[in-house]
Amino acid sequence: MKLLANLMLIVSAAIWGGNFVAQRVAAEYVGPFSFVAARFLLGSCSLIPLILYRNYQAKKWPGAASAVAAEMESRKPIRGRQFLATVAFCGLINGAGTVMVQIGLAHTTASKAGFLTAIYIVFVPILGMFLFHKKTSLFTWVGVILTMGGLYLLCAPGLSGGLVIQGGDLIILLSTLFFALHIHLIACISPRVDGIKFVCGEFFFSGSLFTIIALVQEDGIISGLMNCVWVLLYAGIMAVGVGYSLQVTAQRYTDPTVAALLMSLEAVFSALCGVLVLHERMSFQEVLGSVAIMCAVIVAQLPGKPSGPEEDGEMPETPEIPENEKDPAA
């Protein structure tokens, strides 16, 4: 079963990697707020069958459901207005990062975007250290060094030139800070909520908010969405509904560290899809940069002895990417 679970995670990573191609194509036809709004609302609807299936399981095995409910009660679950406010805030952070990726993709390639977005995994422990005073490991700093080297190779015009990050690449790079913050928020919230229902609510809130913004800021929404309807269906149903369903199912049967590493393959699949579908080309220097960033992502997730400031005894380590939560841009 573990092998099947790992294969499911690889399929999820491939789906999410292909989503960068879908977003890149959509950027040619429709504004970022319109596409993200439609994608999020469609994605929210695509999670409803999974929620209904889980409710069916709860009714079929009431004993197990009661045990889960009792465990949730012991964690002081978030309900009512607090739940709605939390959904809205996390949805705003997640949505802002996703819109930034969509804007950036209009000015860069899907291949580069996949690797640049993956840097959020390296930023998670760094952000945790500066904002939440959480400890980091030596592997984190090795990952940071590899990331800087990878960025130089991926974005510099030549080995002899300075690091000049173009507009699209910079916007995507900045989006990773939002995704890293979102990971920390979810790490705090996930033990107290139903993960799938929470994600569904996030997508619905963000989609509704961006629909209003799109109606005010963008023109030709309907015609633009109709021109990219197939990539919209892929981004909404496959990347959200199918991708999340596979991830949630698979992570019950595999090691969290292995799961995180397998899901990191999303960046590799984004490059492959960019080359095969969009006929993008990466120079040897860009390939080296991508390899360096991929190594940084892997190294940053390796377990190690925490280092850093400690106050009032032991402090919690930087959170791993929790279940039901991955790169929200995918």
PEJOMO-V734916 format. One record per backbone hydrogen bond with DSSP energy under -1.0 kcal/mol. NH is the residue of the N-H (numbers start at 1). CO is the residue of the C=O. Records with the same first field share a line. If there is no record, write none. Layout:
# PEJOMO-V734916
NH = CO + CO
This chain:
# PEJOMO-V734916
5 = 1
6 = 2
7 = 3
8 = 4
9 = 5
10 = 6
11 = 7
12 = 8
13 = 9
14 = 10
15 = 11
16 = 12
17 = 13
18 = 14
19 = 15
20 = 17
22 = 18
23 = 19
24 = 20
25 = 21
26 = 22
27 = 23
28 = 25
29 = 26
30 = 26
35 = 31
36 = 32
37 = 33
38 = 34
39 = 35
40 = 36
41 = 37
42 = 38
43 = 39
44 = 40
45 = 41
46 = 42
48 = 45
51 = 47
52 = 48
53 = 49
54 = 50
55 = 51
56 = 52
57 = 53
58 = 54
59 = 55
60 = 56
61 = 57
65 = 61
66 = 62
67 = 63
68 = 64
69 = 65
70 = 66
71 = 67
72 = 68
73 = 69
74 = 70
75 = 72
76 = 73
78 = 192
83 = 79
84 = 80
85 = 81
86 = 82
87 = 83
88 = 84
89 = 85
90 = 86
91 = 87
92 = 88
93 = 89
94 = 90
95 = 91
96 = 92
97 = 93
98 = 94
99 = 95
100 = 96
101 = 97
102 = 98
103 = 99
104 = 100
105 = 101
106 = 103
107 = 104
113 = 109
114 = 110
115 = 111
116 = 112
117 = 113
118 = 114
119 = 116
120 = 117
121 = 118
123 = 119
124 = 120
127 = 123
128 = 124
129 = 125
130 = 126
131 = 127
132 = 128
134 = 128
136 = 307
142 = 138
143 = 139
144 = 140
145 = 141
146 = 142
147 = 143
148 = 144
149 = 145
150 = 146
151 = 147
152 = 148
153 = 149
154 = 150
155 = 151
156 = 152
161 = 158
170 = 166
171 = 167
172 = 168
173 = 169
174 = 170
175 = 171
177 = 174
179 = 175
180 = 176
181 = 177
182 = 178
183 = 179
184 = 180
185 = 181
186 = 182
187 = 183
188 = 184
189 = 185
190 = 186
192 = 189
193 = 190
198 = 194
199 = 195
200 = 196
201 = 197
202 = 198
203 = 199
204 = 200
205 = 201
206 = 202
207 = 203
208 = 204
209 = 205
210 = 206
211 = 207
212 = 208
213 = 209
214 = 210
215 = 211
216 = 212
217 = 213
218 = 214
224 = 220
225 = 221
226 = 222
227 = 223
232 = 228
233 = 229
234 = 230
235 = 231
236 = 232
237 = 233
238 = 233
239 = 234
241 = 236
242 = 237
243 = 238
244 = 240
245 = 241
246 = 242
247 = 243
248 = 244
249 = 245
250 = 246
251 = 247
253 = 250
259 = 255
260 = 256
261 = 257
262 = 258
263 = 259
264 = 260
265 = 262
266 = 263
267 = 264
269 = 265
270 = 266
271 = 267
272 = 268
273 = 269
274 = 270
275 = 271
276 = 272
277 = 273
280 = 274
287 = 283
288 = 284
289 = 285
290 = 286
291 = 287
292 = 288
293 = 289
294 = 290
295 = 291
296 = 292
297 = 293
298 = 294
299 = 295
300 = 296
302 = 299
307 = 136
318 = 135
325 = 322
330 = 327
